[in-house]
Amino acid sequence: MLIKKITNFFNSIRGLGYVDAVVGVSILGIVAIVAIKIVEVRYDKKSSVKISNEIYAYVSKVKKNITQQTACRKTFEGRNLVRQSHKITSILNAGGTRVYGIGDDVMGRYTVVNMTTTNGNLDYDSNGIFSIKVSFKEQSAQGDGNKLINTSINIYGNVDGKGHIMYCYADDDGFIIRSLKNACRKLDN
């Protein structure tokens, strides 16, 4: 009966027939289903946006600390970063004191459970990129907090002939500035 009313409506408009009405209703139905799915996805993603913001804030603090050259060298001191992975328990400040690391509570919602350097494209006596993979475990009042959230912090650095870090930057700007200074120095020579 509804289809008949819709058909009559479309027939009252010049040039539309039954097939046109069915196609129109089908398109309208598909649009409605897509709209409902979009609303559902956005509703479900609200909590993940909060997760991302809290983790992003923590990672930003780690990046800011690592960009300080002395803190960078203290954190990675004694580790050969060329083609090797290392578990990191702590990110150190310039004085060698732990400021971030495994066991940290992030906004009462997450715990840092793992920090590992990942192999990048570092080679001896060169510039390159490696990463710190940071794993967060979601804390849950219901006891079902087994969800792991992984993120990576890209580190731009330079290693010596033994694979030890000489300098590093956890931000793109610092790396670009350092690269430009090195390029200018080479042009001056």
Beta strands, then each sheet from edge to edge (+ up, - down):
strand 1: 90-92
strand 2: 98-101
strand 3: 105-106
strand 4: 110-118
strand 5: 126-138
strand 6: 148-159
strand 7: 165-169
sheet 1: 1+ 2-
sheet 2: 3+ 4- 5+ 6- 7+
end
